[in-house]
Amino acid sequence: MSGARGWRFSLDVDRATIGKALENDVALDDDPTASHLHAVVERFPAGWCLTDLGSSNGTWVNGERIWSAHRLRHGDEIRVGQTRLIFRDPLTAGGPVTEAEDAPPTLTAREGDVLVALCRPLLNRDMFTEPASTRAIAEELVITQAAVKQHLTNLYGKFEVPAGDSHRRARLANEALKRGAVSLSQLRASDLSEG
């Protein structure tokens, strides 16, 4: 790509700012098309997210412009201005992870609905901690709590969440987001449909 330079960096902090200003963690001071504070990469229990901070020419992941928070996966290409960055997840960069091991399990349509409802509260900026309750999922999907519990039991099995785990719903939500079974665009779409 003409005029572009390639960078590859590994994150060792929980939050990194990207932009033209020298005080950014990733300073792109010689990229005239980058904003002073262009984007931020943050680590949550479910994984890493990249957020565009209202830049004039956007932030791109794998060739697609993002408009707010975007879940990152190891190896994603980020473009900020004319600078290309390759995202390296510190947790997976050193370990042998194959695509088959990382791929989400096959889900029924209703299991997918339950996962989206479970994860939807995690869309809020500071809420990557507590997923929706069984009752809230039942109310959103207009099904019984018993049906939700059965779907969750099936999902725990498919995502290999141990029975004795005291944070099963949070572990399931984190696994679903990490493995791509639920995307941030699905969470935003369900959030908008309520408003």
C-alpha positions, 0 to 999 in steps of 0.5 A: 500500500503506497505511503503506508508503513507496517508496525507490529506490536505486542501489548503488555498493558491493559489499556493502550492509546493510539494516535499522533500525540507523543503521549500515546502508548503507540505514538504515530507522530509521523503519520499526518492522517492520524488524529492526536488521540485516534483509538484505544485498545483495552483488555476486558475479562472477555478479551481485547476491544479496539475503540475508535475515539471519533477520529476524522478518517476512522479506524479499520480492522481487517479492511472494515471501518469500525464505528465504536468498540470492536472485539479483536482477535489475535492477528487482526490488522488494524489501520489507523491513518496510514499506519498498519498495526498487527494485533498480537494477543499476549495470551495466545501469541505464545501458545499453540492455538489452532483454528479448530480449537478456537472455533465456537461450537455449533449452536441452535438458533435458540442457543444463539439467542440465549447467548446474545441475551446473556452477553448483551449487558457486557456491551456497556463500557464498564460492564465486562463483568456481569452477564444477564441473569436467567430471569432477564434472559427469560424476559427478553426472549419471552420464554420460561426460566426453566427453558433458559436454564436448560439452554444454559446447561446445553451451552455450558456443555458445548463451551466446556464450562465446569459444573462446579464453577461459581461464575459459570454465566460469566465464564460462558459469556467470556468464552462466547465472546472470545471464541466469536460465538457472539459478536459486538455487532449482534449485541449492538443490534439487539440493544438498538431493537429495544430502544 
